[in-house]
Amino acid sequence: MVFISPGSNGMNVPDLAGLVFEATAQIPLGMVSTYGDIARALGDVASSRVVGMILSSNPRPIVVPCHRVVYSDGRTGWYGGRGNGAERKRDLLSSEGVEVLDGKVRNFSAIRFHDFDIEPVLEEMMDEQNELRERVTLEDHLENVDTVVGLDVSYQGERAYGAAAAYDMDSGELLEERTITSRVHFPYIPGYLSYREIPALYGLLDRSDAVYMVDGQGSLHPRRFGIACHAGVYFGRPTIGVAKSLLCGTVEGDGDSVPVLMGGEVAGLMLRKDGRKGIYVSTGHMVSLPTCRSICQRMMRYRIPEPLRRAHALANEARREEE
């Protein structure tokens, strides 16, 4: 399946919650499964936490028997959100013939269900990321580029508020501000941010004179293909990844510009200004790492480069106004 790929018909972001409910409904009476088991069926155990969050808001309890989903050590846990319904969950399991002793399922391994029949969408997304990574250009293609645009997204429930703030690259003057509102179709899972945010940014990467500064990772990503890479390849625009925290890699040394290594290679930089906490910069698409550093440092009045700092504030303003 193609999700967010150049040449595809739009953006095909899967209904992850629907797949979690579908998997849960497959757990037989008298058996249990774990959040990690469902996450593996989706294609990546890293989604275990999201599976739990989705099931905590299950709109059809019993029909979708989320009480049959327990922790990996057999503890039954909560029912309907953290701190809720622990006794109710144990009672439901007992009524189905599952023995629970001191908050744990007895004979756990014997009644643990693994055989889900759902589409492994996260595995397919990983495959797509690995395939699209080959299209990333790590060299400068910045002819006629004189503008830096910061991009960020703020969320409220199922609404996303994307914002763009455009600055003149030489003078640092604010040129333009824009916001766009859309629905959220995919949860946050580390390593898959692009599938959540690119639809929220659609329509904001339309300037041919700009390099885009994305709030997130570029090549500093487990598959070397973060949201800045994905957005750059998808929209055909030069992009830089700027993240406030490190997703992977090792910072080597101390100072205002320090390499971040992955597999023994420089995959990004940790930049800081005036002793402030660092940010993590990496190539997205069509911008070399030295140029990423130069542009970010030029735009750093404070810790966060100004286009991103303004885009962050703008997205939050749009969210508050609608609230």
N, C-alpha and C positions, 0 to 999 in steps of 0.2 A: 504494500500500500504506500502511496505517496502522500506525505503530510504537508510540509511547507518547503516546496522545492521549486526552483525556477523551471518554467515550462509546464507546471501543473495547472490544473483548473482551479485556481484560488487556493485557499488554505483549508485543508481537511484535518481539523483537530478533533481527535476522538473524544467520545463521551466516557471519560474515565470512571466517573461515578456509576454510570449505567453498567459498565463492565464489572465493577466491584460488586454491585448488587446482583448481577447475573451469576457471578462466581459463588457468592454467598448462598444464593438460592439452590445451588447444586449440592450443598453439604447434606448428606442423608440424615434422616432421623436416627438418633442414637450415636451419632459421630460428631467430631469437632474438627476444626482446622485452626490455623493461626493467621495473624495479620501478615506474617512473612510468607506463609504458603500462598496466600492470595497475591501478594506482591510478586512472588516468583512466577506465578501464572501470568501476570501482566508483563513479565519480562525483565524485572529488575527489583531485587530485594530492597533497594534504596527507597522504594515507594511504600514501605511498611507503615511509616508514620501517617502518610496520606490515606492509606487504607483505613486506619483507625479513625481518622478525622471524618472520612466519608461515612463510615458506619455509625459514628456517634450522632449523625443527623439523619439516620435512616427514616424515611417517611412512612414505611410500611413494615413495622415490626411484626414478627411471626410469619407474615407472608415472605418477607426476606429475613430469614432466621439468623440475625446477627448475634443472637445469644449463643450460637454454636461456634463463634470465633473467639479464641482465647489467646493467651500469651504463649510464647515458645517454650516456657518452662512448665506449662500446664495450669498456671494460675488463671482463674476464670475472669478476674478483672471486673471492669465496670459494665454498665448497660445503659446506653443513652447519654454518654459523655462522662468525663472524668469526675469521680466522686458520687456518681449516681447509680442506683439500681443494682448494687452488687448482690444483695440477697435475692432480688427478683430473678437475676440471671441464674443463680445457683438453683433456684426453685424450678425454673423452666428446664434446665438441663436434667435435673433429677426426675422431672415428670416424663422425660423422654428416655429414661433408662441409663443416663450417664451418671456414674457415681462421682460425687464430689466430697472430698475429705479435707478439712482445714483450708478451704478455698482453692484446692487444686483438683484437677481431673485425675481420677485413678485409672490405671491401665491406659495412660495417655497415648503411648505409641501404638497400642493395639487398635484404638478407635480413631486415630488421626487420619483425616481425609486429605489426599493430595491430588486426586485425578480430575482437575478442573478442565473444562472444555470451553475456553474463552480465547480470544485473539491476543497474542503476546505483543501488544502495541508498543510497549516501551522498548522491547528488543528490536522491533521494526524501526522505531525512532532512532535508536543507536545506530542501526545499519544505515539509515538515511544520513545521519550526521557524519559517519565515517566516509560515506560516498561523496557527500558534498564538500568535505574537507579538502579533497583533491582539487577543488576549483578555487581555493583561497590563494590569493596573490599576496606575497609578503614584501613586495617591492612597491615603491612610490609610483602612483598614477594620479598626480595632483595638478595636471595642467589646467590653468584657468580657475583654480580653486583659491578663493580669497575669503571664505566664510567658514566659521566653525559653528556647528549646530549641536547643542546638547539635547539628549532625549531621555525622558524618564516617564514612569507610570506610577500612579497612585490608585489604590483600590478601596472600594467600599462594598462589601457583600459581593454581588455578582456584577458590579459595574467597575469598569476600568477607565481611568482618566489619563490619556496620553498627552504629553506636552513636549513642545520643541521651542528652544530659545536660540536664536541665531545671532552671532557676534562677528564683527569684522575682525579678521585675523590679525591685521596690522595695528589698528587703533584700539582694539578691545571694546569698541562701541556696540551697544545692543542695537540690533537692526530690526528684529521681528520676533513676535511671540505668537504661538498658536497652540490650541488644545483640541482634543478630539475625544469623544466618549463612545464606549462600546461595551458589549457584554463580555464577561469572562467565561471561557469555555474549558479551561484547563487549570488544574491546581499547581501550586508551586512544588516542584520536586527538584532537589539539587542536581544540576547537570542537564536539565530540560527546560530552563527558563525561556528559551526562544519560543517554545510552543505555547507558552502562556502570554508572552508580551509582544511578539511580532504582530499578531492580529490587532493588538491595542495601539500599535504604532503605525499601522497601515494608513497611508495618506500623508504622513509627516516627513517621509524621506523623498521629497520631490524636487529638491533644488539641485541643479547641475553644477552650481558653483561652490558646493560645500563639502567639507569632510564632516562626518557625523560621529559624535562622541556619545557612546551608548553606556548607560548605567548597568554594567555587568561585565562578564569576562569576554575576552576575545580568545586568543590562543592559550591563555592560562586556564585550561579546562581539561577535565579528565580525558576527553577525546580530541583535545586541541581544536575544538569547534564550539565555542561559546556563542552567546546571543549576538555579540558584535560581528563575529564571522558569519553567522547565519543571516543576519540582516543585510550585511554587505553583499553576500553572494546572491541573496534573494532579490534585492532591489538594485543590484549593480552599482553600488555607491561605495566610496572610500569610507571606512569606519575604523574607530579606535575603541577598544574596550577599557573602561575605567570602573574598577570595583572598589568598594570600601573595605571588603574583607577578602581573605585569601581562600580560594576554593581548593586549590591543590598546589603542589610545588614547594620549594624550599628557598627562603630568603638567604642569600649568601653575603654576609657582611653588614656594615652599618654605614649610614650617611644619607645624603639627600637623594641619591640615585643609585639603587642597589639592584643587581640582577636577581631574578627569581629563576631557579633551575628546575627543570623536569627531565628526568632521564639523563642527567648530565649535560643538558643543553639549556641555553638561555631561552626561556619561553616568555619572559615579561620582565617588568621592572617594578620595584617598590620606590615610589617617589614621595618625598615629604618636603614641606616648606616651613622654615623657621622652627624646626624641632617639633612640629605637630605630628600627630599620628599619620602613618603612611597610607597611601592609596596604591592600588595595584593596576598597572597599565600594561596592555598587550595589544598586539596587532589584531585588527579585525579583518580587513580586506583592503588591498590596494594602498596600504600605508606601511612603510618600513618601521621597525621598532625604534631606530634613532629619531625618525620624524615624529613618531607618537610621543616620544619623550619631549622633543622640542616644542611641539604644539601644546602639550599639557602644561609644561613649565611656564610657557608664555601666558597661559590663561589662568594660572594659579595665583589669584590675589590672596586667597586663604588656603585651607586644606584642599577643598574640592575645586577643580577648574570651574571658572565662572559660568560657562554655558550649561554645565550639568547642575551647578548649584541653583541657577535660575530656573531651569527646567523642573527640578525637584520642587521648588517653591510654587511654581506655576501649576503643576499637577495637583498639589495639595490644595491650592486655592480653588481650582475647578471642582475638586471633590467637596470641599466645605461649602461652596456656593450652592451646589445641588442639594446637599444635606439640608 
